[in-house]
Amino acid sequence: MKHIIYKLLIFMVGILFLSCNNDEKNQKNEIITKEIGKNIQKSENIADSLSPQILRYDPKTTFAGQDFNIHDGKSVIWMEVKNLKKSVIVVWEGRQLPADKNPELTLLSFVVPKDLYSTPGSYEIYLLDIETGLKSKNVYFTVQ
């Protein structure tokens, strides 16, 4: 009888040991998973901090076919931008538009061809750094 109790006790200690060992492995896996998640988040934060960021822009709206913010007879939008580089372009609904930048690389302006604001709608605009592929968050221009 003592022999059976002894074997049963050893068996229970073994199960306890294995379950503790498993908990340690699970904790290690959780730590590794959390670290990977943190590293991904850090990478995204670094990309966000290097991407061009539109701080302000004007105008934000016009009526269909109505010219706005006219310079040299053309409609122009200006933007205040953080992380502006010479390699940054404007993308309007997938169409690339050239932009003029001030020497301090804090402001840009771009001509909006009349065909882009002749139909009512909300048009997506973002900045794209063609060297790095980083892009800004979208802003919208509304044609009423």
N, C-alpha and C positions, 0 to 999 in steps of 0.2 A: 504494500500500500504506500509506504514511504517513497518507494521508487517511482510510482505513478505520480504522486504529488510533486516530487522533485522534477520529473520530466515536464509536467504541466507548468510548473513555476518557470522553468527554463524557457519553455515555449512562449509563455506570456511576456517574459523579459525580452525575448527576441522580437516579438511583435511590437512591443513598446519601443525598442531600439530602432526598428525599421520605420515606424511611423514618425519618430523624432527626426530621423535622417531625411525622410521624405519632406517634412516640414521645412528643414533647412534648405533643401533643394528648391522647394516652391518659393521660399523667401528670396533665395539667390536669383531665381528666374524673375520674380517680381521686381527686384532691384535692377536687374539688367534691362527689363522692359521699360521701367521708369526712366532709366538713364538714356535709352535710345529715344524715347519720347521727348525728353528734355533736349537732346542733341538736335533732333528734327526741329523742335520749336526754336532753338537758338539759331539754326540755319535760316529758318523762315524770318526770324527777327532781324538777322544780319542783312538778308536780301531786302526786307522792308526798309531798313535804315539806309540802304544804298540806292534804292529805287528813286526815280524822280517823283516828287510829291507836289501835287497841285494844291497850293495853299489858298489862293483866291483866283477868280477869273471873272471877266466882265466883257460884254454883256452875257446874260444867261438865256435871253429870250428875244424873239422878234415876231412880227407877223409875216405870214407867207409872202415871199417876194419883196418885203420891205427891207431896204438897206439899213445898216446899223453901224455905229462907231466908225464912220467913214474917214478914211485916210487915203489921199491920192485917188479918190473916186472908187475905192474898194472897201468892202465890209471887212472889219478886222476884230478879232478877239484877242485880248491880252490875258496873260496868266502870270501870277507870282508863283515861283517854283523853288522848292528846296531840292538840292542835289541835281541841279541842272548842269548838263554838260553839252559840249559842242555836238556830240553825237546823238542828241535827243531830237526826235521828230514828233510831230503831232499825227495822231491817227483818228480820223473822223469816220465812223461807221465802216472801218476796214480800209479806208482810202488814206494814203499817206499824203500829208501836206507839209511843205517846207515851213520852217519857222525862223524868224529873226530873233536873236538873243542879245541882251545888253552885255557890255564887256565884263561886268561883275558876275554874270551868269546867275541872276536872280529873277529876271523877267524875260518873257518871250511874248511875241505876238505873231499871229498868222492870218493870212488872207483866207476868207471863206468864199469860194466860188458861189455865184448866185444860184446855180442849180442845186446846191446843197441845202439852201434854205427857202426854196420855192414851194415846197409841199409841207403842210402841217405834220407835226410829229415830234417825237423826243429822240434826239440824236446823240449817240454815245461818242464821247471823246476821251482819249487817254494819250499819255506820253510814252514813247518807247525809246529806250536807249539802244540804238542799233549795234553798238559794240558789245554790250553785255547781255542784251535780251531782256533786261529788267524793264518793267512797265509800271506806270502809276495806277492808282485806283481810277475807275471811270468817273467822269462827270458828265452832265447832260446839258445839251442846248435844246431849248424848246421852241418850236415854230408853231405859232397859233394860226 
